[in-house]
Amino acid sequence: MTTEAWQERLITQAPALRVHLIGIGGAGLSAIATVLIEMGVTVSGSDRQPSAATQRLTERGVQVIIGQRAENLTELAPEQRPDVVLISSAVDAHNPERVAAETLGIPVVKRDVFLPALLANRRLVAVAGTHGKTTTTAMIVQALRGGGIDCGYIIGADVPGFGSGAAGSAAEFVLEADEYDRMFLGLHPSIAVITNVEWDHPDCYPTPASFRRAFMQFTETVDRNGLIVACIDDEGVRQVLAYAPTRGPRAITYGLSESADLRAVDVRSLPGLGMEANLIWWNAPEGRLEIAVPGVHNVRNALAALAVGVSCGVSIDAAVTALRAYRGSARRFEWKGEVGGITVIDDYAHHPTEIEATLAAARRRYPDRRIWAIFQPHTFSRTRRMLYRMGESFEAVDQVIVTDIYAAREQDDGSIHARELAAASAHPAIQYIGALRAVADYLADHVTPGDVVITLGAGDGYKVGEWLLETLAEKN
């Protein structure tokens, strides 16, 4: 089947379309698979290892194969072969299953080609930015659905009550728009949210200027009659807005700045994990915002959700009420458990700015407790290029352990080691312990009642917290 043929069938939701996803257990592709299932598409996929996501998809009738082999496709009868194969960015040109699909003449595409066809008939809300995409996307879904709009969505994490994806019945579709590999440049949103623009992914964007240029290009993809919702507090966003076409989409700005169209003032921490602030929209009071997740950064994320909700027809009162029910997303300041007076939290933060924001929120939440930060650096290229900024990001905590670098899509060329991050930091109590299991064992011997342990990173460092809780439970 040609690319044009499968795209047309997906756009028209023709019956019997078959889509195979290589890397189906990943956050992005598992959410897309869920949307496809609800649209009536026949879905199959493979991944290197089983996970909670692959289990959920299997329970919904998806054939999920563990292991990526050529035989997954070559042994299928011609009438059973997929019409298109969707791959994640982590699937390289030598992947045997990808090679088999190409040999069989099956179109192999990434999300930048697939998503425009999937969302062709929807009013797309695309959420972009270096930090906060997942939380902001989830908050927008909460605001829209709480306001009576049954939007579809694809979120980069599981959200209590929502999961990570749904087709929805309304015209609106909310998408976490990934800048990695320039994926978001294939989209054509009606509403584009830009949370912040700070250099990341040095393997894809070698300089800060190249990163900013991609976001400038992103503004050009927005419908001329559409809307850009942007955080004016961020210097990178201000530079992008200065570039945005003057005859293009209109803009609504949000933030704590006096120049913001939608502004939060008198921001305060609530008992527990929450935050509150008074709202001012175009210089007029608009009530009080209250959220149950920590950090000033989450106040900004909530402002973006309010702006989008109102722009889609939800009253601000309904959107504010809906956001009170938001309880966070997986791996975003996620409470993992408490044993013997020791609290374990996990967060996806892996960029220096994210680490600082997460640990500042932790210190605000636990002002008098000893806090341990367990950081697993993510990718060699990011660690090498941001070494000293990472080293400066742990100031809010008492103890820091740096683990081995999580390679993700990269190969270790020997140019950087996690020990160098520990050595580059001026933190008075930072150390390197490479293996995750060794970190968990060390913590079990050194934590005391009242301590808070926060695992940080986009890899599998969360296992440290889970193992620690298991060990403490056995001791108690």
C-alpha positions as CSV (number, residue, x, y, z in Angstrom):
1,M,0.0,0.0,0.0
2,T,1.3,3.4,-0.9
3,T,1.8,6.2,1.7
4,E,-1.1,8.2,0.1
5,A,-3.4,5.2,0.3
6,W,-2.9,4.4,4.0
7,Q,-3.1,8.1,4.9
8,E,-6.4,8.4,3.0
9,R,-7.8,5.3,4.8
10,L,-6.7,6.7,8.2
11,I,-8.2,10.1,7.5
12,T,-11.5,8.6,6.4
13,Q,-11.4,6.0,9.2
14,A,-11.9,3.2,6.6
15,P,-12.5,-0.2,8.1
16,A,-9.8,-3.0,8.1
17,L,-6.8,-0.6,8.2
18,R,-3.9,-2.4,9.8
19,V,-1.2,-0.5,11.7
20,H,1.9,-2.1,13.3
21,L,3.9,-0.2,15.9
22,I,7.6,-1.0,16.6
23,G,8.3,0.2,20.1
24,I,4.6,-0.1,21.1
25,G,5.4,0.0,24.8
26,G,6.8,3.5,24.7
27,A,4.9,6.4,26.2
28,G,4.2,8.0,22.8
29,L,3.4,4.9,20.7
30,S,1.3,3.2,23.4
31,A,-0.9,6.2,23.6
32,I,-1.3,6.3,19.8
33,A,-2.1,2.6,19.8
34,T,-4.9,3.3,22.3
35,V,-6.4,6.0,20.1
36,L,-6.2,3.7,17.0
37,I,-8.0,0.9,18.9
38,E,-10.8,3.3,19.8
39,M,-11.1,4.3,16.1
40,G,-11.6,0.7,15.1
41,V,-8.1,0.3,13.5
42,T,-6.5,-3.2,13.7
43,V,-3.4,-2.7,15.8
44,S,-0.4,-4.9,16.4
45,G,3.1,-4.1,17.7
46,S,6.3,-5.2,19.2
47,D,8.7,-4.1,21.9
48,R,12.0,-5.3,23.3
49,Q,10.6,-6.1,26.8
50,P,7.2,-6.4,28.4
51,S,5.8,-3.5,30.5
52,A,2.7,-2.3,32.1
53,A,1.8,-0.5,28.8
54,T,2.2,-3.7,26.7
55,Q,0.1,-5.6,29.2
56,R,-2.7,-3.0,29.0
57,L,-2.7,-3.1,25.2
58,T,-2.7,-6.9,25.2
59,E,-5.8,-6.8,27.5
60,R,-7.5,-4.6,24.9
61,G,-6.9,-7.2,22.2
62,V,-3.7,-6.0,20.6
63,Q,-1.2,-8.6,19.5
64,V,2.0,-7.5,21.2
65,I,5.1,-9.4,20.4
66,I,8.1,-9.2,22.8
67,G,11.2,-9.1,20.7
68,Q,11.8,-7.2,17.5
69,R,12.6,-9.8,14.8
70,A,12.1,-9.9,11.0
71,E,9.9,-12.9,11.4
72,N,7.3,-10.8,13.1
73,L,6.3,-9.6,9.7
74,T,7.8,-12.0,7.1
75,E,5.9,-15.0,8.5
76,L,2.6,-13.3,8.2
77,A,0.3,-14.1,5.2
78,P,0.1,-11.2,2.7
79,E,-3.4,-10.4,3.7
80,Q,-2.4,-10.2,7.4
81,R,0.5,-7.8,6.9
82,P,0.1,-4.2,8.1
83,D,-0.7,-1.4,5.7
84,V,1.8,0.9,7.5
85,V,4.5,0.5,10.2
86,L,4.9,3.3,12.7
87,I,8.2,3.4,14.5
88,S,9.6,5.4,17.5
89,S,12.7,7.6,17.2
90,A,14.6,4.9,19.0
91,V,14.2,2.4,16.2
92,D,17.3,2.7,14.0
93,A,17.8,1.8,10.4
94,H,19.3,-1.6,11.3
95,N,16.3,-2.8,13.4
96,P,15.5,-6.2,11.9
97,E,11.7,-5.7,12.0
98,R,12.0,-2.3,10.3
99,V,14.3,-3.7,7.6
100,A,11.8,-6.5,7.0
101,A,8.9,-4.0,6.6
102,E,11.0,-2.0,4.1
103,T,11.9,-5.2,2.2
104,L,8.3,-6.2,2.0
105,G,7.4,-2.8,0.6
106,I,5.4,-1.7,3.7
107,P,5.6,2.0,4.3
108,V,7.6,2.7,7.5
109,V,7.0,6.2,9.1
110,K,7.6,8.2,12.2
111,R,5.1,10.3,14.1
112,D,5.8,13.4,12.1
113,V,4.3,11.7,9.0
114,F,1.7,9.6,10.9
115,L,0.1,12.1,13.2
116,P,-1.1,14.6,10.5
117,A,-3.2,11.9,8.9
118,L,-4.5,10.6,12.3
119,L,-5.5,14.1,13.4
120,A,-6.6,15.5,10.0
121,N,-10.2,16.1,11.0
122,R,-9.6,17.3,14.5
123,R,-9.1,20.8,16.0
124,L,-5.5,20.2,17.3
125,V,-4.2,21.6,20.5
126,A,-0.4,21.0,20.4
127,V,1.6,21.5,23.6
128,A,5.3,22.1,23.0
129,G,8.2,23.3,25.2
130,T,11.4,22.0,26.8
131,H,9.7,21.5,30.2
132,G,6.2,20.8,31.4
133,K,4.7,19.4,28.3
134,T,3.2,16.3,29.9
135,T,1.7,18.1,32.9
136,T,0.3,20.9,30.8
137,T,-1.2,18.5,28.3
138,A,-2.8,16.6,31.1
139,M,-4.1,19.8,32.7
140,I,-5.6,20.9,29.4
141,V,-7.4,17.5,29.1
142,Q,-8.7,17.9,32.7
143,A,-9.9,21.4,32.0
144,L,-11.7,20.5,28.7
145,R,-13.2,17.3,29.9
146,G,-14.2,18.9,33.2
147,G,-15.9,21.6,31.1
148,G,-17.9,19.1,29.1
149,I,-15.7,18.7,26.0
150,D,-14.9,15.0,25.3
151,C,-11.6,15.8,23.7
152,G,-9.2,13.2,22.3
153,Y,-5.6,13.2,23.6
154,I,-2.1,11.7,23.6
155,I,-0.1,12.4,26.7
156,G,3.4,11.3,27.4
157,A,2.6,9.6,30.7
158,D,-0.2,7.8,32.5
159,V,-2.6,10.2,34.2
160,P,-5.0,8.9,36.9
161,G,-8.5,8.7,35.5
162,F,-7.3,9.3,31.9
163,G,-4.5,7.0,31.0
164,S,-2.3,8.3,28.2
165,G,-4.5,8.3,25.2
166,A,-8.2,8.4,24.0
167,A,-9.9,9.1,20.7
168,G,-12.6,11.3,22.2
169,S,-15.8,12.3,20.4
170,A,-15.3,16.1,20.3
171,A,-13.5,18.0,17.5
172,E,-10.7,19.0,19.9
173,F,-7.7,16.8,20.2
174,V,-4.9,17.6,22.7
175,L,-1.4,16.4,21.8
176,E,1.9,16.5,23.7
177,A,4.1,17.8,20.8
178,D,7.6,16.4,21.0
179,E,10.4,18.6,19.7
180,Y,12.9,15.7,19.6
181,D,13.9,14.7,16.0
182,R,11.8,17.8,15.0
183,M,8.6,15.7,15.3
184,F,6.4,18.7,16.1
185,L,7.1,20.4,12.8
186,G,4.9,17.9,11.0
187,L,1.8,19.1,12.9
188,H,-0.8,21.7,11.9
189,P,-2.3,22.9,15.2
190,S,-5.3,25.2,15.6
191,I,-3.9,26.1,19.1
192,A,-0.2,25.8,19.9
193,V,1.0,26.0,23.5
194,I,4.7,26.9,24.2
195,T,5.6,26.4,27.8
196,N,9.3,27.4,27.5
197,V,12.2,27.3,25.1
198,E,15.4,26.2,26.7
199,W,18.1,24.3,24.8
200,D,17.9,20.5,25.1
201,H,18.6,17.4,22.9
202,P,22.1,18.4,21.9
203,D,22.3,15.2,19.8
204,C,19.5,16.7,17.6
205,Y,20.1,20.5,18.1
206,P,23.8,21.2,18.3
207,T,23.4,24.8,19.5
208,P,20.8,26.8,21.5
209,A,20.1,28.8,18.3
210,S,19.2,25.7,16.3
211,F,16.8,24.7,19.1
212,R,15.1,28.2,19.1
213,R,14.9,28.1,15.3
214,A,12.9,24.9,15.5
215,F,10.3,26.5,17.8
216,M,10.2,29.5,15.4
217,Q,9.4,27.1,12.6
218,F,6.7,25.5,14.9
219,T,4.9,28.8,15.1
220,E,4.7,28.8,11.3
221,T,2.8,25.5,11.3
222,V,-0.1,27.0,13.4
223,D,-3.3,27.8,11.5
224,R,-3.4,31.5,10.4
225,N,-6.7,31.9,12.2
226,G,-5.5,29.9,15.2
227,L,-3.9,30.8,18.5
228,I,-0.5,30.6,20.2
229,V,-0.7,30.3,24.0
230,A,2.8,31.1,25.4
231,C,4.5,31.6,28.7
232,I,5.8,35.2,28.6
233,D,8.0,34.6,31.7
234,D,10.4,32.6,29.6
235,E,13.2,34.4,27.7
236,G,13.2,31.8,25.0
237,V,9.5,32.1,24.5
238,R,9.8,35.9,24.2
239,Q,12.4,35.4,21.4
240,V,10.1,33.0,19.6
241,L,7.1,35.3,19.9
242,A,9.1,38.2,18.5
243,Y,9.7,36.1,15.4
244,A,6.1,34.7,15.0
245,P,4.4,36.0,11.8
246,T,2.6,39.3,12.5
247,R,-0.3,38.3,10.2
248,G,-0.4,34.8,11.6
249,P,-2.3,33.4,14.6
250,R,-3.0,35.7,17.5
251,A,-1.3,35.1,20.8
252,I,-2.3,34.9,24.5
253,T,0.5,35.1,27.0
254,Y,0.4,33.7,30.5
255,G,2.7,33.8,33.5
256,L,3.6,35.7,36.7
257,S,4.9,38.7,34.7
258,E,3.0,41.9,34.8
259,S,2.9,41.9,31.0
260,A,1.0,38.5,30.9
261,D,-2.5,38.5,29.5
262,L,-3.4,35.8,32.0
263,R,-1.5,36.3,35.2
264,A,-1.1,34.5,38.6
265,V,-0.4,36.8,41.6
266,D,0.0,36.2,45.3
267,V,1.3,32.6,44.6
268,R,1.3,30.6,47.8
269,S,2.0,27.0,48.9
270,L,-0.9,25.1,50.4
271,P,-0.6,22.6,53.2
272,G,0.3,19.3,51.6
273,L,1.4,19.4,48.0
274,G,-0.8,22.1,46.6
275,M,-0.5,25.7,45.3
276,E,-2.9,28.6,45.0
277,A,-2.9,32.0,43.4
278,N,-5.2,34.8,42.4
279,L,-6.0,35.2,38.7
280,I,-5.9,38.4,36.6
281,W,-6.9,38.3,33.0
282,W,-6.4,41.4,30.9
283,N,-6.1,43.4,34.1
284,A,-9.3,42.2,35.6
285,P,-9.6,39.8,38.6
286,E,-10.8,36.4,37.6
287,G,-11.0,34.5,40.9
288,R,-8.6,32.1,42.6
289,L,-6.6,29.1,41.2
290,E,-6.0,26.1,43.4
291,I,-4.1,23.0,42.3
292,A,-3.1,19.9,44.2
293,V,0.5,19.6,42.8
294,P,3.6,21.4,44.0
295,G,5.7,24.1,42.5
296,V,5.4,27.5,40.9
297,H,6.1,25.8,37.6
298,N,2.8,24.0,37.9
299,V,1.0,27.2,38.5
300,R,2.3,28.3,35.1
301,N,1.2,25.0,33.6
302,A,-2.3,25.5,35.0
303,L,-2.5,29.0,33.5
304,A,-1.8,27.5,30.1
305,A,-4.6,25.0,30.7
306,L,-7.0,27.8,31.7
307,A,-6.2,29.8,28.6
308,V,-6.7,26.9,26.3
309,G,-9.9,25.8,28.1
310,V,-11.5,29.3,27.7
311,S,-10.4,29.5,24.1
312,C,-12.2,26.2,23.4
313,G,-15.4,27.5,25.0
314,V,-15.1,26.3,28.7
315,S,-15.9,29.0,31.2
316,I,-13.0,30.0,33.4
317,D,-15.0,29.0,36.5
318,A,-15.5,25.5,35.1
319,A,-11.9,25.2,34.1
320,V,-10.7,26.3,37.5
321,T,-13.0,23.8,39.2
322,A,-11.8,21.0,36.9
323,L,-8.1,21.8,37.7
324,R,-8.7,21.4,41.4
325,A,-9.3,17.7,40.6
326,Y,-5.9,17.2,38.9
327,R,-3.7,14.9,40.9
328,G,-0.6,14.7,38.8
329,S,0.8,12.3,36.2
330,A,3.1,9.3,36.4
331,R,6.7,10.1,37.1
332,R,5.9,13.8,37.8
333,F,6.6,14.3,41.6
334,E,4.9,10.9,42.0
335,W,4.6,9.7,45.6
336,K,5.8,6.1,45.5
337,G,5.3,5.2,49.2
338,E,6.5,5.6,52.8
339,V,8.0,3.0,55.1
340,G,9.4,3.5,58.5
341,G,9.0,7.3,58.2
342,I,11.0,7.4,55.0
343,T,9.2,8.9,52.0
344,V,10.0,8.0,48.4
345,I,9.1,10.3,45.4
346,D,9.9,9.8,41.7
347,D,10.2,12.5,39.1
348,Y,11.0,12.5,35.4
349,A,13.3,15.6,35.6
350,H,16.5,15.1,33.6
351,H,17.3,18.7,32.4
352,P,19.0,21.0,34.9
353,T,16.1,23.4,35.0
354,E,13.7,20.6,35.6
355,I,15.8,19.2,38.4
356,E,16.0,22.6,40.1
357,A,12.3,23.1,39.8
358,T,11.5,19.7,41.2
359,L,13.9,19.9,44.1
360,A,12.8,23.5,45.0
361,A,9.2,22.1,45.1
362,A,10.4,19.3,47.4
363,R,12.2,21.7,49.7
364,R,9.0,23.8,49.9
365,R,7.0,20.7,50.7
366,Y,9.5,19.3,53.2
367,P,11.3,22.3,54.7
368,D,12.7,20.6,57.7
369,R,13.4,17.1,56.4
370,R,16.7,15.6,55.0
371,I,16.2,15.2,51.3
372,W,18.2,12.8,49.1
373,A,18.4,13.3,45.4
374,I,19.2,10.2,43.3
375,F,20.0,11.4,39.8
376,Q,20.4,9.2,36.8
377,P,21.8,11.3,33.9
378,H,20.0,10.8,30.7
379,T,22.1,10.4,27.5
380,F,25.8,11.0,27.1
381,S,25.3,14.0,24.8
382,R,23.2,15.9,27.3
383,T,25.5,15.1,30.2
384,R,28.5,16.2,28.3
385,R,27.1,19.5,27.1
386,M,25.3,20.4,30.3
387,L,27.7,19.0,32.8
388,Y,28.3,22.1,34.9
389,R,24.6,23.2,34.8
390,M,23.6,19.8,36.1
391,G,26.2,20.0,38.8
392,E,24.6,23.3,40.0
393,S,21.1,22.0,40.1
394,F,21.1,20.1,43.4
395,E,21.4,23.1,45.8
396,A,18.0,22.6,47.5
397,V,18.8,19.1,48.8
398,D,21.0,17.6,51.5
399,Q,22.5,14.5,49.9
400,V,23.0,13.7,46.2
401,I,23.9,10.4,44.5
402,V,24.7,10.2,40.8
403,T,24.3,6.9,39.1
404,D,25.6,5.7,35.7
405,I,24.4,7.5,32.6
406,Y,21.2,6.1,31.0
407,A,22.2,5.7,27.3
408,A,18.7,5.6,25.8
409,R,19.2,5.9,22.0
410,E,23.0,6.6,22.2
411,Q,26.2,4.6,22.4
412,D,28.9,5.2,24.9
413,D,31.9,6.7,23.1
414,G,33.9,7.1,26.3
415,S,33.9,10.9,26.2
416,I,31.9,11.4,29.4
417,H,31.3,9.4,32.6
418,A,28.9,10.0,35.5
419,R,31.8,10.4,37.9
420,E,32.7,13.6,36.1
421,L,29.3,15.1,37.0
422,A,29.8,14.3,40.6
423,A,33.3,15.9,40.4
424,A,32.0,19.0,38.6
425,S,29.4,19.8,41.3
426,A,30.2,22.0,44.2
427,H,27.6,20.3,46.3
428,P,29.1,19.4,49.7
429,A,27.5,15.9,49.9
430,I,27.5,14.5,46.4
431,Q,28.8,11.1,45.4
432,Y,28.9,8.6,42.5
433,I,27.4,5.1,42.9
434,G,27.0,3.6,39.5
435,A,24.7,0.6,39.7
436,L,21.1,1.2,40.6
437,R,20.9,-1.8,42.9
438,A,24.0,-0.6,44.7
439,V,22.3,2.8,45.2
440,A,19.3,1.1,46.7
441,D,21.4,-1.0,49.1
442,Y,23.4,2.1,50.2
443,L,20.2,4.1,50.9
444,A,18.8,1.2,52.9
445,D,21.8,1.4,55.2
446,H,21.9,5.2,55.5
447,V,18.4,6.7,55.4
448,T,16.7,7.4,58.8
449,P,13.1,8.2,59.7
450,G,12.0,11.5,58.4
451,D,14.2,11.4,55.3
452,V,12.8,12.0,51.8
453,V,14.3,10.2,48.8
454,I,13.6,11.6,45.3
455,T,14.7,9.6,42.2
456,L,15.3,11.8,39.2
457,G,15.7,11.0,35.5
458,A,14.0,9.8,32.3
459,G,15.4,6.3,32.4
460,D,14.9,3.5,34.8
461,G,16.3,5.1,37.9
462,Y,12.8,5.0,39.5
463,K,13.7,1.3,40.3
464,V,16.0,2.6,43.1
465,G,13.0,3.9,45.0
466,E,10.9,0.8,44.5
467,W,13.8,-1.5,45.6
468,L,14.4,0.8,48.7
469,L,10.7,0.6,49.7
470,E,10.8,-3.2,49.4
471,T,14.0,-3.5,51.5
472,L,12.6,-1.2,54.2
473,A,9.4,-3.1,54.3
474,E,11.3,-6.3,54.9
475,K,13.3,-4.7,57.7
476,N,10.2,-3.4,59.3
